[in-house]
Amino acid sequence: MRNFIPYEYLNPIQTIFFRYYDSGNCIVSTPTSSGKTGIIYISFYKNYLKNKEFKFIYTAPTKALIEEKYKEFSIYFNELFKDNKKYVDIKTGDYFTKKVEKESILITTTFDSLAIALRNNLEWTQNRNLIIIDEVHSFINNMGKFIPEILAISLEKEIPLILLSATLPIINDLKDYIKSSLNIISNFRPVKLHKYYLHLNQNTIEKSFLNKMKELKITKLQDIYILYVLKEAYNRA
């Protein structure tokens, strides 16, 4: 196992998954920084032991996250198998005309690219033994609008699903819908959370929040996105 898992020890969430996950659908809903990436390595390890032809898909909402994970997983598989074969491929809107290597063990892709591929039964989605959907809490905002389609088609094709999420209000509905055999729902957080409070109203959101963002050295692009989320949250409240 140590060759497959790039950590010296498993944390409590990862230990539960390692002990109790065998196959089928699963939901892991725990806070950010609770070790959900480790679930991906463990799921590969457990499946690969049973099936050396095992192939899976990792999907997340943004191109930035997919690019990051593509690089991380490429290094992982090259170090694991000690050769120059291409074990990981990528598919996002930036690679629209790119041919995906269907023999790759892992294909990393955005929600929209995966939904379109599943809808059209593209070759690189066929004969996949597992789909891991990260950031499932995106379900409740615009970034997650493709998740229902991915879930529906995956269930129809009987492709096992592992859903990774931060805390999510509709978690009970999701686990009932996918009929998950294992649900790990926890508030465990190994990294200390620093909290601060700002009194916001419709007129002061921008001034107060942007001043705080300058202190934290947040980029302008992140400013715009976070402000959008805040204003939407304020309007809903």
Beta strands, then each sheet from edge to edge (+ up, - down):
strand 1: 26-29
strand 2: 56-60
strand 3: 88-91
strand 4: 106-110
strand 5: 130-133
strand 6: 161-165
strand 7: 182-185
sheet 1: 3+ 4+ 2+ 5+ 6+ 1+ 7+
end
